[in-house]
Amino acid sequence: MTTGFEARKIARSCRSGALATLDRNDQSPYVSFCATAFDIYGQPLFLLSDLADHTQNINVERRVSFLCEQASMRSNPQSGPRVTLAGRVEKVLQDDLVARYLEIHPSAKMYAEFGDFNFYRLIVEKAHFVGGFGQAEWLQGKDYLGDSAAFLNFSKEQEGVISYLNTEFPQLSAVCATKLLKQPGEAWQLLRIDGDGMDLKRASRIIRYPFEKEVKTREELKKVVHDICS
């Protein structure tokens, strides 16, 4: 059985995906490319223009789906993992969500200041996870979202957790980047952490380091990070 953790790992690794809406004029399916970031629970965040077709569609019908995938670059795309998140889109004004999106997409700051751009979040009601060819499973929203209390603790203690990791494991960012890139990973900084993994940043580039299992407490985090650095 697929866990929400496995599905969230795929989603959080993506900085863009395919947004499916219903055409406001004839109800036909319409798919567009959208940049994304994710809130602490693993729900997609978007910055959308009021002029875009997908936004005008959402204003009429808020039910959408969003495909996140790690398959298209493979020689056999059917063997690659992907997850489709389905639910309703809502407009968001929370400063923490806006900041989260702009951390992942700093170049979007110029668009965010335009009057016709707004931030949105997809409230996930269900998810379709495909781990590879012949491996597919539906998850209810609560199963995809996981332990909301644990994620909320990570969100509230973000600065403290990062400070702790930088002090206790100063080599962490370099080690993670080296493992991901298969080359020396100097000058990377820990940008943000959640129960599923860490985002690392160097200049304008951001990479995702996923954990092998869901982390819910500082003690679990300490053990995971110790294993990474050892």
C-alpha positions in Angstrom: 0.0 0.0 0.0 1.3 3.4 -1.0 1.8 5.9 1.8 1.2 9.6 1.6 4.9 10.0 2.3 5.8 8.3 -0.9 3.4 10.4 -2.9 4.5 13.7 -1.2 8.1 12.9 -2.0 7.3 12.9 -5.7 5.2 16.0 -5.5 7.7 18.0 -3.4 10.5 17.2 -5.8 8.8 19.2 -8.6 9.0 22.9 -9.2 6.4 22.8 -12.0 3.7 20.5 -13.4 0.6 20.2 -15.5 -2.6 22.0 -14.2 -5.9 20.6 -15.5 -9.0 22.8 -15.4 -12.4 22.7 -17.1 -12.8 25.2 -19.9 -15.3 27.9 -18.7 -17.0 28.0 -22.1 -17.6 24.4 -23.1 -16.4 22.3 -20.1 -13.8 20.6 -22.1 -10.5 19.5 -20.4 -7.7 22.1 -20.5 -4.1 21.5 -19.4 -1.5 24.1 -18.8 2.0 24.3 -17.5 2.4 26.0 -14.1 5.3 26.6 -11.7 4.6 25.5 -8.2 5.9 25.3 -4.6 4.4 23.3 -1.7 3.0 24.3 1.7 4.2 22.5 4.8 1.6 19.8 4.2 2.5 19.0 0.6 -0.2 21.0 -1.1 0.7 22.9 -4.3 1.0 26.7 -4.3 0.6 28.8 -7.5 1.1 32.3 -8.7 -1.5 32.9 -11.4 -2.4 35.8 -13.6 -6.1 36.8 -13.8 -5.6 37.0 -17.6 -4.6 33.3 -18.0 -7.1 30.8 -19.3 -6.5 28.4 -16.4 -7.3 31.2 -13.9 -10.4 32.2 -15.7 -11.5 28.6 -15.7 -10.8 28.3 -12.0 -13.0 31.3 -11.3 -15.9 29.4 -12.7 -15.0 25.9 -11.5 -12.5 25.5 -8.7 -12.1 21.7 -9.1 -8.7 21.0 -10.7 -6.0 18.4 -10.8 -2.3 18.8 -10.9 0.3 16.3 -12.2 3.8 16.1 -10.6 6.2 13.7 -12.3 9.7 12.3 -12.4 9.0 10.2 -15.5 9.3 12.3 -18.7 13.2 12.4 -18.8 13.4 8.6 -18.6 14.1 6.4 -21.6 10.9 4.6 -20.6 8.5 7.2 -19.1 6.1 4.5 -18.1 8.6 3.3 -15.5 8.8 6.7 -13.8 6.9 7.8 -10.6 4.2 10.4 -10.7 1.3 11.7 -8.7 -1.8 13.6 -9.6 -3.3 15.8 -6.9 -7.0 16.6 -7.2 -9.1 19.0 -5.2 -10.3 22.7 -5.1 -8.2 25.8 -5.6 -8.5 28.7 -3.2 -6.9 32.1 -3.2 -4.4 32.7 -0.4 -3.1 35.8 1.3 -1.1 34.3 4.1 2.4 35.8 4.3 4.1 32.4 5.1 2.6 30.8 1.9 3.6 33.7 -0.2 7.1 33.6 1.2 7.3 29.9 0.7 6.5 30.2 -3.0 8.9 33.1 -3.5 11.7 31.2 -1.8 11.4 28.5 -4.4 10.8 30.9 -7.3 12.6 34.2 -6.4 12.3 35.4 -10.0 8.5 35.5 -9.5 8.8 38.5 -7.2 8.4 40.9 -10.1 5.2 39.2 -11.2 3.8 39.1 -7.7 3.8 42.9 -7.6 1.6 43.1 -10.7 -2.1 43.8 -9.9 -3.4 40.9 -12.0 -1.4 38.2 -10.2 -2.6 36.3 -7.2 -1.4 33.4 -5.1 -3.5 30.2 -4.9 -3.3 26.8 -3.1 -4.7 23.5 -4.2 -6.5 21.9 -1.2 -5.9 18.2 -1.9 -8.9 16.0 -1.6 -7.4 12.9 -3.2 -4.3 11.8 -5.0 -3.5 9.2 -7.6 0.0 7.8 -7.1 1.8 5.8 -9.8 5.1 4.3 -8.7 6.0 2.8 -12.1 4.5 0.6 -14.8 1.5 -1.3 -13.4 1.8 0.3 -9.9 -1.1 2.7 -9.3 -3.2 3.6 -6.2 -5.7 6.2 -5.1 -5.2 8.0 -1.8 -7.7 10.0 0.1 -6.7 13.5 1.0 -6.2 12.7 4.7 -3.9 9.9 3.7 -1.9 12.0 1.3 -1.5 14.9 3.8 -0.3 12.7 6.7 0.5 13.9 10.2 -0.6 17.6 10.1 0.4 18.3 13.7 4.0 17.1 13.0 4.2 19.2 9.9 2.9 22.2 11.7 5.5 21.9 14.4 8.2 21.9 11.7 6.6 25.0 10.2 6.5 26.9 13.5 10.0 26.0 14.4 11.6 26.5 11.0 14.3 29.0 12.0 15.2 27.0 15.2 15.4 23.7 13.4 17.7 25.2 10.7 19.9 26.9 13.2 20.1 23.7 15.2 21.1 21.7 12.1 23.7 24.3 11.0 25.3 24.2 14.4 25.2 20.5 15.1 25.8 19.3 11.5 27.6 22.1 9.7 28.5 19.7 6.9 24.9 18.7 6.2 24.2 20.9 3.2 27.4 20.0 1.4 26.9 16.3 2.1 23.4 16.3 0.8 24.3 18.3 -2.3 27.2 16.0 -3.0 25.0 12.9 -2.8 22.4 14.4 -5.0 24.7 15.9 -7.7 27.4 13.1 -7.6 30.0 15.9 -7.4 31.4 18.2 -4.7 28.5 20.2 -3.2 30.2 23.2 -1.5 28.4 26.6 -0.9 24.9 25.1 -0.6 22.7 26.4 2.2 19.8 24.8 4.0 16.7 26.7 2.8 13.8 24.9 4.4 12.9 21.6 6.0 9.8 19.6 6.5 8.9 16.1 7.6 9.6 14.7 4.1 12.9 16.3 3.3 15.0 19.4 2.8 15.4 22.2 0.2 18.9 23.3 -0.5 19.9 26.5 -2.3 23.0 27.9 -4.0 22.6 31.2 -5.8 19.4 30.8 -7.8 19.4 27.0 -7.9 17.3 24.9 -5.5 17.5 21.2 -5.1 15.4 18.8 -3.0 16.9 16.2 -0.7 14.1 13.6 0.2 14.2 11.7 3.5 14.0 7.9 3.3 11.1 7.9 5.8 8.8 10.5 7.3 10.3 12.5 10.2 7.9 13.8 12.9 10.1 14.9 15.8 13.5 16.6 16.4 14.8 13.3 17.8 13.8 11.5 14.6 15.3 14.3 12.6 18.6 14.1 14.5 18.9 10.4 13.8 18.2 10.9 10.1 20.6 13.7 9.7 23.3 11.8 11.7 22.9 8.9 9.3 23.2 11.2 6.3 26.4 12.8 7.5 28.0 9.6 8.8 
